[in-house]
Amino acid sequence: MIEGDLRFEAISGWAQVPVEAGFVEAVGAAVTWRDEVVVFARADIPVLIFSPEGRYLRGWGQGEFVRPHGIWIGKDDTLYLTDDMGHSVRQYSMSGQLLRMIGPSGTPSPTGIDGM
């Protein structure tokens, strides 16, 4: 059930993505308590942070992920980033400092499924 008046609208060209980001596709986005939009992307710069107006503020994470897959932001504005081909979930500060790694990076869990 949907309640309230909250509505979303796609705005073409909203994000001012810098060319050096090497942007391929966004896999997820989260919004901080300051209304900054954090995009986790399959890109040369995988973590891209934008103002509410779409202005690029900063980015980080070059070379840290095999294949970005998902993002979640905690109440304290720490980021939880999943890397499906890197087989890990990592917790980062908004400045890009690694705070914690959940799971041994690069080692898939023993699911019993071949080819994963």
N, C-alpha and C positions, 0 to 999 in steps of 0.2 A: 504494500500500500504506500502511495506517495502522498505526503502531507506537506502543507506550506506553500510558499510562493517562490521557492528557490528554482531558478531556471538557468540553463546553460546554453550558450550560443557559440558555435565555431566562428572564429575570426581569422580569415585567410591572411597570412603574412604577419600574424601577431608577433611571433618570436623573431627577433633580429639575430639570427644565428650567424656567428662569424665564419668566414670561409675556412679558416684554419681549424675549425672544429671537425671538419671531415665528416659531417653529419650524414648518416645513412637512414636510420629510423629510430624513433622514440619507442622505448619499451614500457615506459611508465612515467608518471609525474606525481609530485607531492607538493603541498603548499605549507610553508613555515608559518609560525605565528606572526611574522612580520609581513605576510602575504607575498613573500618571494616564491617563485615557482621553480622547483628543482626537477629537472628532466634527466632521467637516466636513459642513455642512448647508445646505440651501436654506432660509435663515432670515434674519431681520433681523440677527442676530449669527451669522455663518456658521461661526466657529471657536469651539466650546464645549469647555471643559476640565472634567473631572469627577474626583473622587476615586475610588478603587477601590470605595467604597460607593455611588457615584452622586450625591454632593453636588456641586452646581455650584460651581466654584472661580473661574472667570473666563472671559471671552470677548472676541473682537476680530474685526476684518475687515469692519466695517460699510462698505458702499459700495465695496468693493474688487473684488468678483467679479460677473460677469454671470450665470453659472450654474455654481455649484460642481459638480464632477464626480468628483474622486477625491483620495485622500490616501495619502501614504507617508511614513514617518518614517525618518530616517537614524540611523546609529549614534551620532551626536553630538546626537541629539534635535532636529535641525532638521527642519522640515516641508516637504514638497514637495506643493503643492496645484495640481491641474489645474482649469482653468476652460474647459469646452468651447465655450461661446459667446463667451468672451473670448479664445479661441485662444492660451492661454499656460499655462506651468508656472512657478510661482513658489516660491522657497525662502524660508522665514521662520524666524526664531528663535521659541522658545516664547512669548516676550513679544509677538510680532506685528510685529517689525521685519523689513521686506523686505530680504533679503540678496542675492537675485539673481533676475532674470527671464530665462526661457529662451523665446526667441521673441518677436517683436514683438507685444505685447498688442493685441488687436482686429483683427489681420490674419491671416486664414486662410491656411494653406499652399496652394500651387497643386496641388490633387489632380486637377483635371480633372473633378470631379464638380460638377454644377450643384445649387444649392439648399442648400449646406452652409455 
